[in-house]
Amino acid sequence: MAHLVTLTNADSNEDILFNLDTVVSIEKGHQNTVITTRWGRQYVKDTLSEIMDRAYSEVKTVDIAPEME
């Protein structure tokens, strides 16, 4: 199950939906937080502690299995 959080892009100031399962590392940069994924880098305005708080607070269980009769 994907761990999705909403973060703010540092360049465009737009919200982006981030899949934390693709993250290789998250580091504090000079002005922004740098998130490195399997496919490249993304700069976000959110701090490391904000990302951690969202990661743990947005964990929801989704049951998509059909009900047994």
C-alpha positions in Angstrom: 0.0 0.0 0.0 1.4 3.4 -1.0 2.1 5.9 1.8 0.9 9.2 0.2 1.4 12.7 1.7 0.7 16.1 0.4 3.8 18.4 0.2 4.4 21.9 -1.2 6.7 22.2 -4.2 9.5 24.8 -3.5 9.5 26.2 -7.0 5.9 26.4 -8.0 4.4 26.7 -4.5 1.8 24.0 -5.5 0.7 21.0 -3.5 2.0 17.7 -4.8 1.0 14.2 -3.8 4.1 12.3 -2.8 4.5 8.5 -2.5 6.9 8.0 0.4 7.5 4.4 -0.8 9.6 5.7 -3.7 11.9 7.9 -1.4 15.5 7.1 -1.2 16.4 9.9 1.2 15.1 13.2 2.6 17.6 15.8 3.6 17.5 19.4 5.0 18.8 21.7 2.3 20.0 25.3 2.6 16.5 26.7 2.1 14.3 23.8 1.3 14.0 20.1 2.0 15.5 17.8 -0.7 13.7 14.6 -1.4 15.6 12.1 -3.5 13.5 9.3 -5.2 14.2 6.5 -7.5 13.7 8.9 -10.4 15.3 12.2 -9.3 15.2 15.0 -6.9 12.4 17.2 -5.7 12.6 20.4 -3.5 9.8 21.0 -1.1 9.0 23.7 1.4 8.0 21.3 4.2 10.5 20.6 7.0 11.7 17.1 7.9 9.6 17.2 11.1 6.4 18.2 9.1 7.0 15.4 6.7 7.4 12.9 9.5 4.2 14.2 11.2 2.2 13.8 8.0 3.7 10.4 7.2 2.5 9.1 10.6 -0.8 11.0 10.8 -2.0 10.1 7.3 -1.6 6.4 7.7 -5.0 4.9 6.9 -6.1 1.4 6.4 -7.8 0.8 3.1 -9.5 -2.5 2.7 -10.2 -3.2 -0.9 -10.8 -6.9 -0.6 -14.3 -8.2 -1.4 -16.4 -9.3 1.5 -16.7 -13.0 2.0 -20.2 -14.4 2.1 
